[in-house]
Amino acid sequence: MSNVGVETLLTSGRTLKQGRAMELGKLGPEYLKEVSICEMDKVTLEALGLNEGEPVRVETIHGSVVVASKLDRRAEAGVVFIPCGPYANAITGTDTEGTGMPNYKNIAAQLFAAKSERILSVKELLNQIVEGS
């Protein structure tokens, strides 16, 4: 794992592909492919020394998760996006501030190249969260 991180703001939300894959099953390969990604601009991808698709560790005060890097040519510098799902949930807070919905926008995050790490399956990630390891 690299010790050189890039400061970003993390946001999350629904995507058409994520929603479609969810209907096929949350433990299936289609869902994994659509929710275990972190979309970022070209400058961020280059600063991390990554090629698109290589693993990136996303860390917030709430936790960390390894996902695949994905270039988004429309992304703004300093803002990254992870589709709603267990990977985003692993690094966003649970406090709803009385609204019933946690904050999924503008979360301070650091990104690290994680070429030697693997992306856990949805089942492995959920087991890790439950076991607290």
C-alpha positions, 0 to 999 in steps of 0.5 A: 500500500502506498503511503502517499494519499490524495485528499478528496471529497467523496460523494455517493448516489444511485446510478442506472447501472448499479440499479439494474445490477441490483435487480440481478442480485446483490451477490452477483458479479454484475452488482460487484462490478458496478458498486466496487468502483471509485470514479475520479478525474484524470489528474487524481488517477495520475497523482496516484500512479494508477491505471484505470481499473487498478485498486485504490484504497478509499479512507474516511474517518468512518473506515476504509475500503478497496475498490477499482479506480475508474476514470470519469472524464466529466469528474471535477478535480478533488471529487470522487464518486462511489455508487451506493452499495456496501462499498460506499456504506463501509466508509460513510457515517451512520448518523442521520442527524434526525433525518433518517438518511445518512450523509452520502455527500461531501465526505472528506476522504483520502485515496491511496494506490493499493496495487497489491490489495484485492477488491473483496467480494460483496459477501467478503466485505459484509463478513469483514464489516460484521466481524469488525476486522 
